[in-house]
Structures are given as structure tokens and as C-alpha cells.
Amino acid sequence: MTRSPVLGRFRHGYVAPAAILVAVLLYAPFVWTAYLSLTRYDGLEPPAWVGLDNFVKLLGDPALLTSVRNTLIWVAGTMVLPVGLGLLVAVLSYDLKGGVWYRVPFMLPYALSGAGLAMVWSPVLSHDGIANLLLGVDTAFLQEAPQNTLAMLLVWTWQQLGVNTLLFVVGLQSIPKEPIEAARLDGASGWRLFRHVIWPLMRPLTAVVVGLALVASLKTFDIVWVLTQGGPGRNSETLAVTMYKETFVASKYGYGSAVAVLLTVVTGLASYLYLRRQVR
């Protein structure tokens, strides 16, 4: 089959509209944000060039350490709870008769947005809320660090558990039956079967699930903003919340852009290192 000379001659033109759209919607805003990060800009006066002053100020800001700490808690918690529990639910329900119906309740919260989910949980986790009434305790779930971050992680888990379970079930369905049947004939079952046969075969999909969860946890914003707005004080802020508050609440567009650039670099670097390790 010969390649059409017309298609070969104009092949770049076919991808040009999509490339231009990506450049306009993604790359151009990032370049503008990177430029603003090197300026002092309040949205009213023209941007004033300050060089790396915003980044120097950012690295010396105690609130940054709090944001980084909370963001790392989100990342670690996401790996253990939504991803780990999603794998557990998928494995336990996969071979059950009617297992799909056991997974439905875990899928329903994913239909809600993060903001909507936070509004549902706000009366539950408030100081005089349902959780304290049911548990018979007097705990400020959202007022003290780091338990406010841990409480919001549970809300995040409730939302993300279903989609992770679904992805792992797809991975289980894609595994050839022959290796599993051969392992069972050799006497493998339960944990040994999962560890030595199923888990290695699911590794490519697991890399995708963990990668998506890693990026999502680094960008956590909506649940935190609706439940605590980064407070009390700034003790539950993540990097995304710090970026929003500095930019749109304090109107420090230059400083907020510096936080945005830092968040982008951290997310990109973490994704690159993770994917590079998986490829190896």
C-alpha cells in the first residue's frame, strides 16, 4: 500500500489546528504566568519587573512550609487510601457473584464535584456536626492541624475510591486467564497468587492509576477551599490553595504566579521522576 503524496505533503497541516489550540489554551497562559511571577502586579497598575524577588520571598515564607507539608500529606494519603483501598475493593469483589453491584455504592460519589462533595460533608465534620453526635465526642475535625487535613482526606477518599476501583477492575479483566490457572495448579492461592502473579501483571495499569492520583493530589483545591478555605489561619492550605489566595484574594498576582510556577514545576518533576522509574 503506497502512501498518498497529497497526505504526505500536507501532514503537518492536519495537526496544525490542534497544535495551535493547545498552544493558545495551555502554553500561552503558562508563559504569561511565568512572566507575571517575575513582576509585582496588583491587577490595576502595569506589571513592574522585580526579577526573582517573588521566589526569594516565597522560599522564605513560613506559610509555604505549611502548604508543602499539607500537600505531601495529601500525596501520601492518596497513595494509601483511594489507591490502596480501590485496589482492595477491586480484588475482593472481582470474583464475587454480582460483584458489580457491590462496586456501585463506591462509584456514586464520583459523580459529584469536589465542591459539591465538600458541601455535603461540611455539616458532618463541623464542630457541632453529625460526626460528633454519632461518635459521642467533642472533636474539632476541621479546626486543628493536621487532623483537618486527614479529615478532608477521608472526604477525598470517598470521592476517588470508586473510579480507582473501576480502573483496577478493568486491569483485572485484561489479565490472561492462563497464568492464573497455571499458578492455581501449582498450588498458589490467596495472597501468594495475588503477590506473585496478579500484581505483576497489573503493574502497567497500576502505574497509570498511581500517576493520575499523584497529579490530582498535588493539585488539590476545591475540597479544601469549601471546607476550610485553608484555615483556621493557614494551617490546612495546600499549594493550590496558597496560589488562589495570594492571587485572587490578596490580589498579589505576581506573587501568586510564583506559587503557580512552583506548583507546576513540582507537579511536572514528580510526574517525570515517577514515570521514568516506571519505564525503567
N, C-alpha and C positions, 0 to 999 in steps of 0.2 A: 504494500500500500504506500503510494507516494504522497508526500506532503504537498499541499496546495501552495504554490508560490505566493498567492494573494494572502493566505493566512500567515505565512512566514514573514511576509513583508510588513504586515500591519499588526503583528502580535503584541507589540508594546502599546498600541492604541487601544486594544481591548481592555487592558488592565489600567489604563490611564485614568478613567473616571473614578474607579475605586481608590486608586492611589492618591488622587487629588482630594477626594472626600476624607480619607484618613489623615492626610497632611493638614487639611483645614480644621478638622474637628479634634485631632489629637495632638499633633506635633506643634502646630502654631500656638495653641494655648499654653503648651508646656514651655515653649521658647519665651513667650511673653511673661509667664510666671517666673521663669529663671531670671529674666531681666529685672522684673519688679523686686526680686529678692536682693538685688544689689542697689536698691534705691530706698529713699524714705518717701512714702506715698500715703496720703490720707484719703484719696478719692476726690479731693477738691482741688488742691494745688497740683501743678505738674510734678512728676516724679523727680526727686533730687538724688543724684548719684552719691552713694556712700560706700561703694565697694563691698568689702566683706564685713562691714560693721554689724550687719544684722546677724550673720552667722557667728561672729565673736560673741555678741550679746546673747544669742540663743544658747551657745555651748556653756555660758556662764550662768544661765537661768536655772534656779533650783526647780522650777516647775517642769523643766524638760526632763530631769531625772525621774520625777513622779510619772510623767507621761510615758517615758521609756519603760519604767518598771511595770506600769499597768498594761502596756502593750505587750510586754513579754509574758505577763500572766495570761493575757488573752490567747497568745500563741500557744503556750504550753497547755492551757486548759482546753483549747480547741483540739489539740492532738489527742488528749486523753479522753475527753467527754464526747463531743459529737462524732469524731472519727472512730475512737475506740468502741464506744457503745453502738455506733452504727454497724461496725463490723460484727460485734457480738449478736445484735438482733438479727442481722442478715444470716449468720451461720446457724443460729438456733431455730430460726423459722423457715429455713430453706427447704428442709426435707419433711416439714410437717404437712399433714393433710389440711388444706385450707389455709396454708401459711400466709397467703396474700392478704387474708382478712385480718390476721394478726398485725400486719405491717401498716394497714390503713390508718389506725389512730396516730401512728408516728408521722405519717405523711401530711395529715391535715394542717398542722401549724405552719408548714412551709408555704401554704397558700397565703398567709398573712404577711404583710410588710413588717420590717423591723420596728417601725414607729407604731404601727397598729398593735403589734405584739407587746410592746412596752406599755402601751396604754391599758392593755388587758391585765398585765402583771402589776401595774402601779398600785392599785388598791390592795393587792395581795401582799406586797412587800413593804408597804408603808408602816410607820411605827405603830399605828392603831389599826393595822390591816388584818386580813383574813388569816395570814400565816401565823401571826402571834396568837390570834384567838384559837386556832385549831391546835397549835402546839402548846398552848398554855404558858408561853414565855413572854418576856418583855425585851425583845431584841430589836435594835435599830439596824435592820438589814441594809439600808441604803445610806446610813449616816456615818458609818465608821469604815475606815480603810484597814486592811484590804478586803474585809468581808463584803463591802458593797460591790467590789469588782467580782468577787466569787458568786454573789447572788445574781448579778447580771449575766455571768457565765452560764448559770443554770437556765436562765431565760433563753440565751443564745443556743444552748444545747437542745432545748425543747423545740426550737425552730429548725435547726440544722440536722437533727438526728434522722429525720425521715428521708431527706434527699441522699445522705450518706448511706443509709441502709439500702435505698434503691440502687445506688451505684454499685455497692458491693454485691447485691443480688444479681445484677447484670454480669458482674465478674464471675460469680459462681456458675451462672448458666453458660458462660463461654468456656468453662474448663472441660476438656475432653473427658469422657467417662472412663476410657481405657486405663489411664494411670491410676485412677481411684480404685477401680475394680481390681487391678493388679496388686495394689497395696493392701486391699482388704483380703485378698487371697493369701498374702504373705503374713497376715495376722495384725496389720495395722488398723487401729480404730481410735475414735475419740480424739484426744489431744495429740497423740502421735500422728494420726492421719492428717490432722489439720496442720500441724507444725512442719512436717517433712514432705507433704505432698500438696495440699490445697494452698497453703500460704505461699510457697514459692511460685506456684502457677498464677496466683493472683497479684504478684508483685507489680507488673506493669500498670494494672488498674489502680492499685494502691498508691503508686507514685502520683498518678493523676489526682486522686481524691485528696491526698495529703497536700499536694501543690496548690490545689484550689482552696483548701481550708486555710493554708498558710497565708495566702494573699488576702483572703476575706478577713481573717483575724487581724492582720496588720492594718486594715482599713476600717476597723470597727468604729461606727459613729452613731447611727440612728438610735440604737437601744440605749446607749449611754446618755445621749443628749436628752431623750424623752424622760428617762427615769431619774437622772441626777444632774444633768447639764454639766457634768464634770465635777460636781461638788459632793459634799459640802466643801467650800473653799475651792481647791483644785485637786483634791485627793483621789478622784476617780477619773481624771482626764486620761484619754489616750492621745496619741499623736494626731489623729484625725480631729478630735475634739479641740485640742490646742490650736490647730490650724484654723478651724472655724471661728473660735472665739477671738483669736488675735486679728483675724481678717474682717469678719462681718459684725462682731460685737464691739471690739475696741477700735475698729477702722484703721488698724495698722497693716495696710495692705503689703507694704514692703516686708515687714517682719513676718506676717502670716505667710507670705510667699516663700520666705526662707524655710519655714516649717514644712510647707508643702514640698519644696525641693528635697528637704531632708527625708521626708516620708517616702517620696518617690525613689530616692536613692536606696533607702533601707529595704523597701519592698522589692525593687529590682535586683539588688545584691543578694538578698535572701533567696529569691526565686532562682537566680543564676547558680548560686552555690548548691542549692538543693537539687536542681535538675542536672547539674554537672556530676554530682555524686551519684545520682540515679543512673546516668548514662554509663559511668564507669562500672 
